[in-house]
Amino acid sequence: MNYRLAAESDLDEICSLIKSAITEMDSHGIPQWDEIYPVREDFLNDIKSNSLFAGEICENGEKRIAVIYALNKDSDEEYKKASWSVDGDYRVIHRFCVHPDFQNRGIAKETLLHIEKNLSKIGIQSIRLDVFSKNPFSLKLYEHAGYHKTGEANWRKGLFYLMEKGI
């Protein structure tokens, strides 16, 4: 896997990835994302702020984006209500998504380890994120990766768990 900053030239592929992911989540009864969020503008803003990353895989001589994630210190007001256990510098993962064509290959786990390793190298003490309470796949991923619940947030789509991992 080759991880890199995403570029504006990636937007069409990223939007296609998200559309495929929404279809896949819907097929499992997970109404997490839709036509309101996340949208092209969200990804464009991430790209402009140098906070959107893409993980590419080369298959049959063709590079494809297999995973994306935004990484920064931005967070919703609800994050202030959480009982964060790690003091010090942190980053927040947003819009973490593996293309359905590449799911069930360990890419999400590998990507989390990549993020943790790189953040640890620059002195970051923890990673924070929110996960939709009705997404059993994401919940299992984060729990198995050592993230723990620090609070809850109620947003437009329902209940989300705020989670953290010290690194």
DSSP file (Angstrom, degrees, kcal/mol; ACC not computed):
  #  RESIDUE AA STRUCTURE BP1 BP2  ACC     N-H-->O    O-->H-N    N-H-->O    O-->H-N    TCO  KAPPA ALPHA  PHI   PSI    X-CA   Y-CA   Z-CA
    1    1 A M              0   0    0      0, 0.0     2,-0.6     0, 0.0    56,-0.2   0.000 360.0 360.0 360.0 132.7    0.0    0.0    0.0
    2    2 A N  E     -A   56   0A   0     54,-2.2    54,-3.1     2,-0.0     2,-0.4  -0.944 360.0-160.3-109.3 116.3    1.3    3.4   -0.9
    3    3 A Y  E     +A   55   0A   0     -2,-0.6     2,-0.3    52,-0.2    52,-0.2  -0.785  23.0 150.8 -97.8 139.0   -0.1    6.2    1.3
    4    4 A R  E     -A   54   0A   0     50,-2.2    50,-3.0    -2,-0.4     2,-0.2  -0.972  51.0 -79.2-155.5 165.2    0.0    9.8    0.1
    5    5 A L  E     -A   53   0A   0     -2,-0.3    48,-0.3    48,-0.2     2,-0.1  -0.511  53.5-117.4 -65.8 138.7   -1.7   13.1    0.4
    6    6 A A        -     0   0    0     46,-3.2     2,-0.3    -2,-0.2    46,-0.2  -0.468  29.1-149.9 -75.9 153.5   -4.8   13.2   -1.8
    7    7 A A    >   -     0   0    0     -2,-0.1     3,-2.3     1,-0.1     4,-0.3  -0.809  29.1-106.5-121.8 161.9   -4.9   15.7   -4.7
    8    8 A E  G >  S+     0   0    0      1,-0.3     3,-1.6    -2,-0.3     4,-0.3   0.830 118.9  65.3 -57.1 -31.1   -7.7   17.6   -6.4
    9    9 A S  G 3  S+     0   0    0      1,-0.3    -1,-0.3     2,-0.1     4,-0.3   0.635  96.0  58.8 -66.9 -12.4   -7.2   15.3   -9.4
   10   10 A D  G <> S+     0   0    0     -3,-2.3     4,-2.7     1,-0.2    -1,-0.3   0.536  76.9  97.1 -88.9  -9.0   -8.3   12.4   -7.1
   11   11 A L  H <> S+     0   0    0     -3,-1.6     4,-2.8    -4,-0.3     5,-0.2   0.857  80.5  49.8 -56.4 -43.4  -11.7   13.9   -6.4
   12   12 A D  H  > S+     0   0    0     -4,-0.3     4,-2.0    -3,-0.2    -1,-0.2   0.933 114.5  45.2 -61.7 -44.1  -13.7   11.9   -9.0
   13   13 A E  H  > S+     0   0    0     -4,-0.3     4,-2.3    -3,-0.2    -2,-0.2   0.890 113.5  50.2 -66.9 -38.6  -12.2    8.6   -7.8
   14   14 A I  H  X S+     0   0    0     -4,-2.7     4,-2.5     2,-0.2    -2,-0.2   0.923 110.6  49.0 -65.3 -43.9  -12.8    9.5   -4.1
   15   15 A C  H  X S+     0   0    0     -4,-2.8     4,-2.3    -5,-0.2    -1,-0.2   0.872 111.5  50.0 -64.7 -35.9  -16.4   10.5   -4.8
   16   16 A S  H  X S+     0   0    0     -4,-2.0     4,-2.4    -5,-0.2    -1,-0.2   0.907 109.3  51.9 -66.1 -42.0  -16.9    7.2   -6.6
   17   17 A L  H  X S+     0   0    0     -4,-2.3     4,-2.3     2,-0.2    -2,-0.2   0.930 111.4  47.3 -57.8 -47.1  -15.3    5.3   -3.7
   18   18 A I  H  X S+     0   0    0     -4,-2.5     4,-2.7     2,-0.2    -2,-0.2   0.905 109.8  52.3 -64.3 -42.3  -17.7    7.0   -1.3
   19   19 A K  H  X S+     0   0    0     -4,-2.3     4,-2.1     1,-0.2    -1,-0.2   0.916 111.4  47.3 -60.4 -43.0  -20.8    6.3   -3.5
   20   20 A S  H  X S+     0   0    0     -4,-2.4     4,-2.3     1,-0.2    -1,-0.2   0.891 111.7  50.9 -63.9 -39.9  -19.8    2.6   -3.6
   21   21 A A  H  X S+     0   0    0     -4,-2.3     4,-3.0     2,-0.2     5,-0.2   0.900 108.4  51.3 -66.0 -40.7  -19.3    2.6    0.2
   22   22 A I  H  X S+     0   0    0     -4,-2.7     4,-2.9     2,-0.2    -1,-0.2   0.922 110.3  49.4 -62.4 -43.6  -22.7    4.2    0.8
   23   23 A T  H  X S+     0   0    0     -4,-2.1     4,-1.8     2,-0.2    -2,-0.2   0.916 112.9  47.6 -60.2 -43.4  -24.3    1.5   -1.4
   24   24 A E  H  X S+     0   0    0     -4,-2.3     4,-0.7     2,-0.2    -2,-0.2   0.925 113.0  47.2 -65.1 -45.5  -22.5   -1.2    0.5
   25   25 A M  H ><>S+     0   0    0     -4,-3.0     5,-2.6     1,-0.2     3,-1.3   0.928 110.6  52.8 -62.3 -43.8  -23.4    0.2    3.9
   26   26 A D  H ><5S+     0   0    0     -4,-2.9     3,-1.8     1,-0.3    -1,-0.2   0.875 102.4  58.8 -58.5 -37.4  -27.1    0.6    2.8
   27   27 A S  H 3<5S+     0   0    0     -4,-1.8    -1,-0.3     1,-0.3    -2,-0.2   0.723 108.5  46.3 -65.8 -19.5  -27.1   -3.1    1.8
   28   28 A H  T <<5S-     0   0    0     -3,-1.3    -1,-0.3    -4,-0.7    -2,-0.2   0.253 122.5-105.7-103.5   9.8  -26.2   -3.9    5.4
   29   29 A G  T < 5S+     0   0    0     -3,-1.8    -3,-0.2     1,-0.2    -2,-0.1   0.805  76.1 138.1  72.2  29.3  -28.8   -1.6    6.9
   30   30 A I      < -     0   0    0     -5,-2.6     2,-1.1    -8,-0.1     3,-0.4  -0.869  31.3-174.6-110.1  98.0  -26.2    1.0    7.9
   31   31 A P        +     0   0    0      0, 0.0    -1,-0.1     0, 0.0   104,-0.1  -0.213  40.5 127.0 -87.2  47.7  -27.6    4.5    7.1
   32   32 A Q        +     0   0    0     -2,-1.1     2,-0.3   -10,-0.1   125,-0.1   0.917  66.9  26.7 -74.2 -46.8  -24.4    6.2    8.1
   33   33 A W        +     0   0    0     -3,-0.4     2,-0.2   -11,-0.1    -7,-0.0  -0.808  65.6 154.8-119.6 158.6  -23.6    8.4    5.0
   34   34 A D        -     0   0    0      3,-2.7   -12,-0.1    -2,-0.3     3,-0.0  -0.775  61.2 -56.9-158.0-160.2  -25.9    9.8    2.3
   35   35 A E  S    S+     0   0    0     -2,-0.2   -16,-0.0     1,-0.2    -2,-0.0   0.581 129.5  51.8 -74.2  -8.5  -26.2   12.6   -0.2
   36   36 A I  S    S+     0   0    0      1,-0.4     3,-0.2     3,-0.1    -1,-0.2   0.801 106.4  57.2 -94.3 -36.3  -25.7   15.2    2.5
   37   37 A Y  S    S+     0   0    0      1,-0.3    -3,-2.7    -3,-0.0    -1,-0.4  -0.972 103.5  17.1-154.5 136.5  -22.6   13.9    4.1
   38   38 A P  S    S+     0   0    0      0, 0.0    -1,-0.3     0, 0.0     2,-0.3   0.652  82.7 166.1 -83.7 152.3  -19.9   13.3    3.1
   39   39 A V    >>  -     0   0    0     -3,-0.2     4,-1.5    -2,-0.1     3,-1.0  -0.763  52.3 -92.1-125.4 170.1  -19.8   15.3   -0.1
   40   40 A R  H 3> S+     0   0    0      1,-0.3     4,-2.7    -2,-0.3     5,-0.2   0.850 122.2  57.7 -49.6 -42.6  -17.3   16.4   -2.7
   41   41 A E  H 3> S+     0   0    0      1,-0.2     4,-2.6     2,-0.2    -1,-0.3   0.865 101.9  55.4 -61.2 -37.1  -16.9   19.8   -0.9
   42   42 A D  H <> S+     0   0    0     -3,-1.0     4,-2.0     1,-0.2    -1,-0.2   0.929 112.1  42.9 -59.7 -44.9  -15.9   18.0    2.3
   43   43 A F  H  X S+     0   0    0     -4,-1.5     4,-2.6     2,-0.2    -2,-0.2   0.875 111.7  53.6 -71.6 -37.0  -13.1   16.2    0.5
   44   44 A L  H  X S+     0   0    0     -4,-2.7     4,-2.7     2,-0.2    -2,-0.2   0.920 109.5  48.9 -62.2 -43.1  -12.0   19.3   -1.5
   45   45 A N  H  X S+     0   0    0     -4,-2.6     4,-1.6     2,-0.2    -2,-0.2   0.900 110.7  51.0 -62.8 -40.3  -11.7   21.2    1.9
   46   46 A D  H  <>S+     0   0    0     -4,-2.0     5,-2.9     2,-0.2     6,-0.7   0.917 111.4  48.0 -61.0 -43.2   -9.6   18.3    3.3
   47   47 A I  H ><5S+     0   0    0     -4,-2.6     3,-1.8     1,-0.2    -2,-0.2   0.931 109.7  51.7 -64.2 -45.5   -7.4   18.4    0.2
   48   48 A K  H 3<5S+     0   0    0     -4,-2.7    -1,-0.2     1,-0.3    -2,-0.2   0.801 111.9  47.1 -63.2 -28.3   -6.9   22.1    0.4
   49   49 A S  T 3<5S-     0   0    0     -4,-1.6    -1,-0.3    -5,-0.2    -2,-0.2   0.298 112.6-119.8 -94.9  10.2   -5.9   21.8    4.1
   50   50 A N  T < 5S+     0   0    0     -3,-1.8    -3,-0.2   -44,-0.1    -2,-0.1   0.871  83.2 113.7  55.7  40.1   -3.5   18.9    3.4
   51   51 A S      < +     0   0    0     -5,-2.9    20,-2.4    -6,-0.1     2,-0.5   0.372  44.6  91.7-121.7   3.8   -5.5   16.6    5.7
   52   52 A L  E     - B   0  70A   0     -6,-0.7   -46,-3.2    18,-0.2     2,-0.3  -0.884  54.3-170.3-104.5 129.3   -6.9   14.0    3.2
   53   53 A F  E     -AB   5  69A   0     16,-3.1    16,-1.8    -2,-0.5     2,-0.4  -0.866   7.4-158.2-118.0 149.1   -4.8   10.9    2.6
   54   54 A A  E     -AB   4  68A   0    -50,-3.0   -50,-2.2    -2,-0.3     2,-0.6  -0.981   7.4-150.7-126.8 138.6   -5.2    8.1    0.1
   55   55 A G  E     -AB   3  67A   0     12,-3.1    11,-3.1    -2,-0.4    12,-1.4  -0.949  21.7-158.6-107.4 120.0   -3.9    4.6    0.2
   56   56 A E  E     -AB   2  65A   0    -54,-3.1   -54,-2.2    -2,-0.6     2,-0.4  -0.749  10.5-166.3-104.1 145.7   -3.3    3.2   -3.3
   57   57 A I  E     - B   0  64A   0      7,-2.7     7,-2.6    -2,-0.3     2,-0.7  -0.976  15.7-140.0-124.0 141.1   -3.0   -0.3   -4.5
   58   58 A C  E     + B   0  63A   0     -2,-0.4     2,-0.4     5,-0.2     5,-0.2  -0.905  28.5 170.3-103.2 115.3   -1.6   -1.4   -7.8
   59   59 A E  E >   - B   0  62A   0      3,-2.7     3,-2.0    -2,-0.7    -2,-0.1  -0.992  68.3  -8.0-127.1 131.0   -3.6   -4.2   -9.3
   60   60 A N  T 3  S-     0   0    0     -2,-0.4    -1,-0.1     1,-0.3     3,-0.1   0.862 130.2 -55.8  53.9  38.3   -3.2   -5.5  -12.9
   61   61 A G  T 3  S+     0   0    0      1,-0.2     2,-0.5    -3,-0.1    -1,-0.3   0.538 116.9 111.9  75.9   6.3   -0.9   -2.6  -13.6
   62   62 A E  E <   -B   59   0A   0     -3,-2.0    -3,-2.7     2,-0.0     2,-0.4  -0.948  62.0-137.5-118.3 130.4   -3.5    0.0  -12.5
   63   63 A K  E     +B   58   0A   0     -2,-0.5     2,-0.4    -5,-0.2    -5,-0.2  -0.700  27.9 177.4 -83.7 133.0   -3.3    2.2   -9.4
   64   64 A R  E     -B   57   0A   0     -7,-2.6    -7,-2.7    -2,-0.4     2,-0.7  -0.987  34.7-115.1-133.9 145.6   -6.6    2.5   -7.5
   65   65 A I  E     +B   56   0A   0     -2,-0.4    -9,-0.2    -9,-0.2     3,-0.1  -0.715  34.5 173.7 -79.4 119.1   -7.4    4.3   -4.3
   66   66 A A  E     +     0   0A   0    -11,-3.1    33,-2.8    -2,-0.7     2,-0.3   0.723  63.2  15.7 -97.2 -27.8   -8.3    1.6   -1.8
   67   67 A V  E     -BC  55  98A   0    -12,-1.4   -12,-3.1    31,-0.3     2,-0.3  -0.998  58.7-171.6-149.9 146.2   -8.7    3.7    1.3
   68   68 A I  E     +BC  54  97A   0     29,-2.3    29,-2.5    -2,-0.3     2,-0.3  -0.957   9.2 166.8-133.9 156.4   -9.1    7.3    2.3
   69   69 A Y  E     -B   53   0A   0    -16,-1.8   -16,-3.1    -2,-0.3     2,-0.4  -0.936  26.6-135.6-163.8 147.5   -9.0    9.2    5.6
   70   70 A A  E     -BC  52  94A   0     24,-3.1    24,-2.6    -2,-0.3     2,-0.4  -0.856  21.4-169.4-102.6 144.8   -8.8   12.8    6.8
   71   71 A L  E     + C   0  93A   0    -20,-2.4     2,-0.2    -2,-0.4    22,-0.2  -0.962  29.8 108.5-140.4 117.1   -6.5   13.5    9.7
   72   72 A N  E    S- C   0  92A   0     20,-1.9    20,-4.1    -2,-0.4    -2,-0.0  -0.864  73.0 -91.1-162.8-166.7   -6.4   16.8   11.6
   73   73 A K  S    S+     0   0    0     -2,-0.2     2,-0.1    18,-0.2    20,-0.1   0.332  78.4 122.3-104.5   5.3   -7.3   18.4   14.9
   74   74 A D        +     0   0    0     18,-0.2     2,-0.3    20,-0.0    -2,-0.2  -0.411  33.3 162.5 -70.0 141.8  -10.8   19.5   13.9
   75   75 A S        -     0   0    0     -2,-0.1    -2,-0.0    54,-0.0     2,-0.0  -0.988  37.1-104.5-157.4 155.4  -13.7   18.2   15.9
   76   76 A D    >   -     0   0    0     -2,-0.3     3,-1.7     1,-0.1     4,-0.4  -0.287  41.0-103.7 -72.6 160.5  -17.4   18.9   16.5
   77   77 A E  G >  S+     0   0    0      1,-0.3     3,-1.7     2,-0.2     4,-0.3   0.825 118.1  69.4 -54.2 -33.4  -18.6   20.6   19.7
   78   78 A E  G >  S+     0   0    0      1,-0.3     3,-1.5     2,-0.2     4,-0.3   0.782  85.2  68.8 -59.5 -26.9  -19.8   17.2   21.0
   79   79 A Y  G X  S+     0   0    0     -3,-1.7     3,-1.3     1,-0.3    -1,-0.3   0.795  87.2  66.3 -63.1 -27.2  -16.1   16.1   21.3
   80   80 A K  G <  S+     0   0    0     -3,-1.7    -1,-0.3    -4,-0.4    -2,-0.2   0.720  95.2  58.3 -67.2 -19.8  -15.7   18.6   24.2
   81   81 A K  G <  S+     0   0    0     -3,-1.5    -1,-0.2    -4,-0.3    -2,-0.2   0.565  85.8 103.2 -85.9 -10.3  -18.2   16.5   26.2
   82   82 A A  S <  S-     0   0    0     -3,-1.3     2,-1.1    -4,-0.3    69,-0.2  -0.308  76.5-124.1 -74.8 157.2  -16.1   13.3   26.0
   83   83 A S        -     0   0    0     67,-3.0     2,-0.1    -2,-0.0    -1,-0.1  -0.658  33.8-166.7 -98.0  74.5  -13.9   12.0   28.8
   84   84 A W        -     0   0    0     -2,-1.1    65,-0.0    -5,-0.2    44,-0.0  -0.429   8.0-164.6 -65.8 134.1  -10.6   11.9   26.9
   85   85 A S        +     0   0    0     -2,-0.1     2,-0.6     1,-0.1    -1,-0.1   0.629  64.3  73.1 -98.8 -15.1   -8.1    9.8   28.9
   86   86 A V        -     0   0    0      2,-0.1     2,-0.1    79,-0.0    -1,-0.1  -0.891  66.2-154.9-108.3 121.5   -4.9   10.8   27.2
   87   87 A D        +     0   0    0     -2,-0.6     2,-0.2    38,-0.1    -2,-0.1  -0.435  54.5  46.7 -80.9 164.5   -3.5   14.3   27.7
   88   88 A G  S    S-     0   0    0     -2,-0.1    36,-0.1    37,-0.1    -2,-0.1  -0.475  97.9 -12.1 102.0-171.8   -1.2   15.9   25.2
   89   89 A D        +     0   0    0     34,-0.3    36,-2.3    -2,-0.2    37,-1.2  -0.341  65.0 173.2 -70.0 144.6   -1.3   16.3   21.4
   90   90 A Y  E     - d   0 126A   0     35,-0.2     2,-0.3    34,-0.2    37,-0.2  -0.897  22.1-146.0-142.6 167.6   -3.8   14.4   19.4
   91   91 A R  E     - d   0 127A   0     35,-1.5    37,-2.8    -2,-0.3     2,-0.4  -0.960  15.4-135.9-134.7 156.5   -5.3   14.0   16.0
   92   92 A V  E     -Cd  72 128A   0    -20,-4.1   -20,-1.9    -2,-0.3     2,-0.5  -0.946  10.7-141.6-116.0 132.0   -8.8   13.1   14.8
   93   93 A I  E     +C   71   0A   0     35,-2.5    37,-0.5    -2,-0.4     2,-0.3  -0.800  26.0 178.9 -91.0 130.9   -9.6   10.6   12.1
   94   94 A H  E     +C   70   0A   0    -24,-2.6   -24,-3.1    -2,-0.5    35,-0.0  -0.941  56.6   6.8-127.6 151.7  -12.5   11.6    9.8
   95   95 A R  E    S+     0   0A   0     -2,-0.3     2,-0.4   -26,-0.2    -1,-0.1   0.803  72.5 179.0  52.2  39.3  -14.2   10.0    6.8
   96   96 A F  E     +     0   0A   0    -27,-0.1     2,-0.3    -3,-0.1   -27,-0.2  -0.605  11.4 163.1 -73.5 123.1  -12.1    6.8    7.1
   97   97 A C  E     -C   68   0A   0    -29,-2.5   -29,-2.3    -2,-0.4     2,-0.5  -0.972  32.5-156.2-153.0 130.6  -13.3    4.5    4.3
   98   98 A V  E     -C   67   0A   0     -2,-0.3   -31,-0.3   -31,-0.2     5,-0.1  -0.911  37.5-111.2-102.0 130.7  -12.1    1.4    2.5
   99   99 A H    >   -     0   0    0    -33,-2.8     3,-2.5    -2,-0.5     4,-0.4  -0.357  26.1-122.1 -57.4 136.0  -13.5    0.9   -1.0
  100  100 A P  G >  S+     0   0    0      0, 0.0     3,-1.0     0, 0.0    -1,-0.1   0.804 110.8  65.2 -53.6 -30.7  -15.9   -2.1   -1.0
  101  101 A D  G 3  S+     0   0    0      1,-0.2    -2,-0.1     3,-0.0   -35,-0.1   0.724 110.2  38.0 -62.7 -19.5  -13.7   -3.8   -3.7
  102  102 A F  G X  S+     0   0    0     -3,-2.5     3,-0.6   -36,-0.2     5,-0.4   0.303  89.2 120.5-116.0   7.1  -10.9   -3.9   -1.2
  103  103 A Q  T <   +     0   0    0     -3,-1.0    -4,-0.0    -4,-0.4   -37,-0.0  -0.305  65.3  33.0 -72.6 159.4  -12.8   -4.7    2.0
  104  104 A N  T 3  S+     0   0    0      1,-0.1    -1,-0.2    -2,-0.0    -3,-0.0   0.780  90.8  99.5  65.7  30.6  -12.1   -7.9    4.1
  105  105 A R  S <  S-     0   0    0     -3,-0.6    -2,-0.1     0, 0.0    -1,-0.1   0.270 101.3-102.8-121.8   6.0   -8.4   -7.8    3.1
  106  106 A G  S  > S+     0   0    0      3,-0.0     4,-2.5    -4,-0.0     5,-0.2   0.586  82.8 129.5  83.9  10.1   -7.1   -6.2    6.4
  107  107 A I  H  >  +     0   0    0     -5,-0.4     4,-2.7     2,-0.2     5,-0.2   0.890  69.5  51.7 -67.7 -39.8   -6.6   -2.8    4.7
  108  108 A A  H  > S+     0   0    0      2,-0.2     4,-2.3     1,-0.2    -1,-0.2   0.939 113.3  44.8 -62.5 -45.6   -8.5   -0.9    7.4
  109  109 A K  H  > S+     0   0    0      2,-0.2     4,-2.2     1,-0.2    -2,-0.2   0.930 114.0  49.6 -62.4 -46.4   -6.4   -2.5   10.2
  110  110 A E  H  X S+     0   0    0     -4,-2.5     4,-2.2     1,-0.2    -1,-0.2   0.891 111.2  50.2 -59.3 -40.8   -3.2   -1.9    8.2
  111  111 A T  H  X S+     0   0    0     -4,-2.7     4,-2.7     2,-0.2    -1,-0.2   0.904 108.1  51.5 -68.0 -41.5   -4.2    1.7    7.6
  112  112 A L  H  X S+     0   0    0     -4,-2.3     4,-2.7     1,-0.2    -1,-0.2   0.921 110.9  48.9 -60.3 -42.5   -4.9    2.3   11.3
  113  113 A L  H  X S+     0   0    0     -4,-2.2     4,-2.6     2,-0.2    -2,-0.2   0.895 110.4  51.5 -63.5 -39.6   -1.4    0.9   12.2
  114  114 A H  H  X S+     0   0    0     -4,-2.2     4,-2.3     2,-0.2     5,-0.2   0.931 111.5  46.9 -61.0 -46.8    0.1    3.1    9.5
  115  115 A I  H  X S+     0   0    0     -4,-2.7     4,-2.5     1,-0.2     5,-0.3   0.942 113.6  47.9 -60.6 -49.1   -1.6    6.2   11.0
  116  116 A E  H  X S+     0   0    0     -4,-2.7     4,-2.5     1,-0.2    -2,-0.2   0.913 111.9  49.4 -60.0 -45.2   -0.6    5.3   14.5
  117  117 A K  H  X S+     0   0    0     -4,-2.6     4,-1.8     1,-0.2    -1,-0.2   0.931 113.5  45.3 -61.0 -47.5    3.0    4.6   13.6
  118  118 A N  H  X S+     0   0    0     -4,-2.3     4,-0.8     1,-0.2    -1,-0.2   0.876 114.6  47.3 -68.5 -37.2    3.4    7.9   11.7
  119  119 A L  H ><>S+     0   0    0     -4,-2.5     5,-2.3    -5,-0.2     3,-0.7   0.894 109.3  53.9 -70.0 -39.0    1.7   10.0   14.4
  120  120 A S  H ><5S+     0   0    0     -4,-2.5     3,-1.6    -5,-0.3    -2,-0.2   0.885 102.0  59.6 -61.0 -38.3    3.8    8.4   17.1
  121  121 A K  H 3<5S+     0   0    0     -4,-1.8    -1,-0.2     1,-0.3    -2,-0.2   0.801 107.2  46.2 -60.5 -29.8    7.0    9.3   15.3
  122  122 A I  T <<5S-     0   0    0     -4,-0.8    -1,-0.3    -3,-0.7    -2,-0.2   0.236 124.7 -98.8-102.3  14.3    6.1   13.0   15.5
  123  123 A G  T < 5 +     0   0    0     -3,-1.6   -34,-0.3     1,-0.3     2,-0.3   0.615  66.9 153.2  87.4  13.1    5.1   13.0   19.1
  124  124 A I      < -     0   0    0     -5,-2.3    -1,-0.3     1,-0.1   -34,-0.2  -0.600  27.9-162.0 -75.7 135.8    1.3   12.7   18.9
  125  125 A Q        +     0   0    0    -36,-2.3    42,-3.0    -2,-0.3     2,-0.3   0.729  61.0  12.6 -94.3 -23.5    0.0   11.0   22.1
  126  126 A S  E     -dE  90 166A   0    -37,-1.2   -35,-1.5    40,-0.3     2,-0.4  -0.991  53.5-139.7-153.7 161.1   -3.5    9.9   21.0
  127  127 A I  E     -dE  91 165A   0     38,-2.4    38,-2.0    -2,-0.3     2,-0.3  -0.974  21.9-168.0-120.5 135.2   -6.0    9.4   18.1
  128  128 A R  E     +dE  92 164A   0    -37,-2.8   -35,-2.5    -2,-0.4     2,-0.3  -0.870  14.8 152.4-120.9 155.4   -9.6   10.3   18.5
  129  129 A L  E     - E   0 163A   0     34,-2.0    34,-3.1    -2,-0.3     2,-0.4  -0.974  34.3-122.1-165.5 169.8  -12.6    9.5   16.2
  130  130 A D  E     - E   0 162A   0    -37,-0.5     2,-0.4    -2,-0.3    32,-0.2  -0.969  22.1-164.4-123.7 147.5  -16.3    9.0   16.2
  131  131 A V  E     - E   0 161A   0     30,-2.4    30,-3.0    -2,-0.4     2,-0.2  -0.994  27.8-109.9-134.2 135.2  -18.0    5.8   15.0
  132  132 A F  E >   - E   0 160A   0     -2,-0.4     3,-1.9    28,-0.2    28,-0.2  -0.441  23.1-138.4 -64.8 127.8  -21.7    5.3   14.1
  133  133 A S  T 3  S+     0   0    0     26,-2.6    -1,-0.2     1,-0.3    27,-0.1   0.711 101.4  55.0 -63.8 -20.1  -23.3    3.1   16.7
  134  134 A K  T 3  S+     0   0    0     25,-0.3    -1,-0.3     1,-0.1     3,-0.1   0.142  84.7  91.4-100.7  19.4  -25.2    1.1   14.1
  135  135 A N    <>  +     0   0    0     -3,-1.9     4,-2.3     1,-0.2     5,-0.2  -0.799  49.2 177.7-112.8  88.7  -22.0    0.2   12.1
  136  136 A P  H  > S+     0   0    0      0, 0.0     4,-2.2     0, 0.0     5,-0.2   0.799  78.1  57.7 -63.1 -28.1  -20.9   -3.2   13.6
  137  137 A F  H  > S+     0   0    0      2,-0.2     4,-2.1     1,-0.2     5,-0.1   0.938 110.7  41.0 -68.3 -46.4  -18.0   -3.5   11.2
  138  138 A S  H  > S+     0   0    0      2,-0.2     4,-2.6    -3,-0.2     5,-0.3   0.903 113.5  54.0 -67.8 -41.3  -16.4   -0.2   12.2
  139  139 A L  H  X S+     0   0    0     -4,-2.3     4,-2.5    -7,-0.2     5,-0.2   0.933 110.8  46.0 -58.4 -46.2  -17.1   -0.8   15.9
  140  140 A K  H  X S+     0   0    0     -4,-2.2     4,-2.6    -5,-0.2     5,-0.2   0.918 111.7  52.5 -63.0 -43.9  -15.4   -4.2   15.7
  141  141 A L  H  X S+     0   0    0     -4,-2.1     4,-1.4     1,-0.2    -2,-0.2   0.955 114.1  40.7 -56.2 -53.6  -12.4   -2.7   13.8
  142  142 A Y  H  <>S+     0   0    0     -4,-2.6     5,-2.6     2,-0.2     4,-0.3   0.890 114.9  50.7 -68.4 -39.9  -11.8    0.1   16.3
  143  143 A E  H ><5S+     0   0    0     -4,-2.5     3,-1.3    -5,-0.3    -1,-0.2   0.930 112.1  47.4 -63.1 -44.3  -12.4   -2.1   19.4
  144  144 A H  H 3<5S+     0   0    0     -4,-2.6    -1,-0.2     1,-0.3    -2,-0.2   0.774 108.0  57.1 -67.0 -25.2  -10.0   -4.8   18.1
  145  145 A A  T 3<5S-     0   0    0     -4,-1.4    -1,-0.3    -5,-0.2    -2,-0.2   0.465 125.2-101.1 -85.8  -0.7   -7.4   -2.0   17.3
  146  146 A G  T < 5S+     0   0    0     -3,-1.3     2,-0.2    -4,-0.3    20,-0.2   0.595  72.2 143.7  96.6  11.5   -7.5   -0.9   21.0
  147  147 A Y      < -     0   0    0     -5,-2.6     2,-0.3    -6,-0.1    -1,-0.3  -0.612  31.9-157.6 -81.7 145.2   -9.8    2.2   20.8
  148  148 A H  E     -F  164   0A   0     16,-2.7    16,-2.0    -2,-0.2     2,-0.2  -0.935  22.2-101.6-127.4 151.1  -12.0    2.8   23.8
  149  149 A K  E     +F  163   0A   0     -2,-0.3    14,-0.3    14,-0.2     3,-0.1  -0.463  36.7 168.7 -71.4 132.2  -15.3    4.7   24.2
  150  150 A T  E     -     0   0A   0     12,-3.4   -67,-3.0     1,-0.4     2,-0.3   0.435  62.0 -32.8-121.2  -6.6  -15.0    8.1   25.8
  151  151 A G  E     -F  162   0A   0     11,-1.1    11,-2.6   -69,-0.2    -1,-0.4  -0.984  57.9-101.1 172.2-174.9  -18.4    9.5   25.2
  152  152 A E  E     -F  161   0A   0     -2,-0.3     2,-0.4     9,-0.3     9,-0.2  -0.947  18.3-164.9-135.3 154.4  -21.4    9.8   22.9
  153  153 A A  E     -F  160   0A   0      7,-2.5     7,-2.9    -2,-0.3     2,-0.7  -0.999  11.7-147.6-138.5 139.7  -22.7   12.3   20.4
  154  154 A N  E     +F  159   0A   0     -2,-0.4     5,-0.2     5,-0.2     2,-0.2  -0.934  31.2 162.8-109.6 113.3  -26.1   12.5   18.8
  155  155 A W  E >   -F  158   0A   0      3,-2.5     3,-2.0    -2,-0.7    -2,-0.0  -0.548  56.6 -71.8-118.5-174.5  -26.0   13.8   15.3
  156  156 A R  T 3  S+     0   0    0      1,-0.3     3,-0.1    -2,-0.2    -2,-0.0   0.803 131.2  44.4 -50.0 -38.3  -28.4   13.9   12.4
  157  157 A K  T 3  S-     0   0    0      1,-0.3     2,-0.3  -125,-0.1    -1,-0.3   0.533 119.0-103.4 -88.7  -7.3  -28.0   10.2   11.7
  158  158 A G  E <  S+ F   0 155A   0     -3,-2.0    -3,-2.5   -25,-0.0     2,-0.3  -0.920  70.2   5.7 126.7-151.8  -28.3    9.1   15.3
  159  159 A L  E     - F   0 154A   0     -2,-0.3   -26,-2.6    -5,-0.2     2,-0.4  -0.569  54.5-177.4 -82.1 130.6  -25.9    7.9   18.1
  160  160 A F  E     -EF 132 153A   0     -7,-2.9    -7,-2.5    -2,-0.3     2,-0.4  -0.951  20.2-133.8-122.2 145.6  -22.2    8.0   17.5
  161  161 A Y  E     -EF 131 152A   0    -30,-3.0   -30,-2.4    -2,-0.4     2,-0.5  -0.849  13.0-139.8 -98.5 135.3  -19.5    6.8   20.0
  162  162 A L  E     -EF 130 151A   0    -11,-2.6   -12,-3.4    -2,-0.4   -11,-1.1  -0.817  30.0-174.3 -90.6 131.3  -16.5    9.0   20.6
  163  163 A M  E     -EF 129 149A   0    -34,-3.1   -34,-2.0    -2,-0.5     2,-0.3  -0.894  12.3-171.7-132.2 158.0  -13.4    6.8   20.8
  164  164 A E  E     -EF 128 148A   0    -16,-2.0   -16,-2.7    -2,-0.3     2,-0.4  -0.989   8.0-167.6-147.4 151.6   -9.7    7.3   21.6
  165  165 A K  E     -E  127   0A   0    -38,-2.0   -38,-2.4    -2,-0.3     2,-0.3  -0.973  19.7-136.6-141.1 128.6   -6.5    5.4   21.6
  166  166 A G  E      E  126   0A   0     -2,-0.4   -40,-0.3   -20,-0.2   -41,-0.1  -0.616 360.0 360.0 -77.8 141.8   -3.2    6.4   23.2
  167  167 A I              0   0    0    -42,-3.0   -41,-0.2    -2,-0.3    -1,-0.1   0.374 360.0 360.0-127.2 360.0   -0.2    5.8   21.0
